[in-house]
Amino acid sequence: MPLPEGREPIKSEWFINKALDLSNVNRVEVIDNDTGRGYVKYNFKVKNLKHELQDEGKTLKIFITYEEKQ
């Protein structure tokens, strides 16, 4: 799908500097086309987040370390 006129693709530097900034995240949701919100966790502060592809790229796992907000 082409980008709208005048738009450019997001540069990888943006992801490094902005998209990976989790300092304000306090809710994680996994949305699917069957149940909608299949997983929701909120009211916490992300300390660390990482993902792994496993099973020859067939499984995506997301690992979240967090502290509860008071």
C-alpha positions, 0 to 999 in steps of 0.5 A, a space after each residue: 500500500 503506497 503512502 499518502 502523497 507527501 508522507 515518508 516511511 518511518 526511519 529506523 532511528 524513530 523506532 530506536 528513539 521514540 517507539 521503544 520509549 516505554 516510560 509512559 506505558 501503563 496499559 498493554 492490550 492484545 487485540 484479535 479479530 475474534 474476541 477483541 481484547 484477548 489480554 489486557 493489563 493496566 495500572 502498572 509501570 513498564 520496567 522492561 519489555 522484550 519480544 522473541 520469535 520462537 518455533 521457527 518464527 511461528 510464535 511471538 512471545 512478549 515478556 513484560 517486567 513491571 511494577 504496580 502503580 500505587 
